[in-house]
């Protein structure tokens, strides 16, 4: 994964560690602000289109009403999951079970 620092230098992510908390919060805030911008636009379109194109205005009204809930759910979606690291556990070898013997033969041999 490749990222850029503020000064333009490339930074490569080489570990399995999650992104930093500050970067995670910044991403959540960015998604929330974008969602609220779309909501504001839909409310303004509802007002402008109410007398012109009522069905479109109703769609934008519903969008404007549902988007805050969706934006909060998306913003609070949680941090990324920790990437799975290779397992160092080596399972014990499986030994085959002994076959069932004939009881008559074993008693005859003794």
LINWO-V861590 format. One record per residue. N is the residue number from 0. RES is the residue in one small letter. PSI is psi in radians with two decimals (999 if undefined). OMEGA is omega in whole degrees, 0 to 359 (* if undefined). NEAR is the number of other C-alpha atoms within 10 Angstrom. Layout:
n: [N/N]
res: [RES/RES]
psi: [PSI/PSI]
omega: [OMEGA/OMEGA]
near: [NEAR/NEAR]
This chain:
n: [0/1/2/3/4/5/6/7/8/9/10/11/12/13/14/15/16/17/18/19/20/21/22/23/24/25/26/27/28/29/30/31/32/33/34/35/36/37/38/39/40/41/42/43/44/45/46/47/48/49/50/51/52/53/54/55/56/57/58/59/60/61/62/63/64/65/66/67/68/69/70/71/72/73/74/75/76/77/78/79/80/81/82/83/84/85/86/87/88/89/90/91/92/93/94/95/96/97/98/99/100/101/102/103/104/105/106/107/108/109]
res: [x/x/x/x/x/x/x/x/x/x/x/x/x/x/x/x/x/x/x/x/x/x/x/x/x/x/x/x/x/x/x/x/x/x/x/x/x/x/x/x/x/x/x/x/x/x/x/x/x/x/x/x/x/x/x/x/x/x/x/x/x/x/x/x/x/x/x/x/x/x/x/x/x/x/x/x/x/x/x/x/x/x/x/x/x/x/x/x/x/x/x/x/x/x/x/x/x/x/x/x/x/x/x/x/x/x/x/x/x/x]
psi: [2.39/2.34/2.86/2.41/3.00/-0.55/0.03/-0.13/2.50/2.41/2.26/2.33/2.03/-0.05/3.01/0.17/2.67/2.89/2.78/2.75/-0.72/-0.71/-0.65/-0.81/-0.71/-0.73/-0.72/-0.77/-0.71/-0.80/-0.69/-0.75/-0.70/-0.77/-0.72/-0.53/-0.73/-0.68/-0.78/-0.75/-0.71/-0.63/-0.73/-0.73/-0.61/-0.80/-0.76/-0.60/-0.03/-0.78/-0.24/-0.97/1.50/-0.77/-0.69/-0.65/-0.65/-0.69/-0.77/-0.55/-0.78/-0.73/-0.77/-0.50/-0.60/-0.40/-0.60/-0.73/-0.82/-0.69/-0.70/-0.72/-0.75/-0.73/-0.56/0.43/-0.23/2.90/2.85/2.64/2.63/2.24/2.48/2.36/2.73/2.48/2.41/0.04/2.20/2.04/2.63/2.56/2.52/2.13/2.35/2.53/2.65/2.50/2.62/2.27/2.96/2.09/-0.57/-0.70/-0.75/-0.59/-0.49/-0.55/-0.38/999]
omega: [185/179/178/174/180/181/176/180/179/177/180/179/186/182/176/183/177/177/182/182/180/179/178/180/178/178/177/179/180/179/180/180/177/179/180/174/177/178/179/178/180/177/178/177/177/180/183/185/186/181/183/184/187/180/178/178/179/177/179/177/178/177/179/179/183/186/178/179/181/181/179/179/179/182/181/185/179/181/178/179/180/179/181/179/179/181/176/181/177/181/179/180/181/179/179/179/177/179/178/181/178/184/180/180/183/179/179/184/184/*]
near: [7/8/11/10/8/7/6/8/9/11/11/10/12/8/9/10/12/13/12/9/10/9/10/15/15/11/13/20/14/13/16/20/14/13/19/17/12/16/21/14/13/21/19/15/18/24/14/13/16/15/9/11/11/13/12/14/21/16/14/22/20/14/16/21/14/12/18/16/11/13/19/15/12/14/18/13/10/11/13/9/8/10/10/8/9/6/6/6/6/6/6/6/6/6/6/6/6/6/6/6/8/8/8/8/9/9/8/7/6/5]
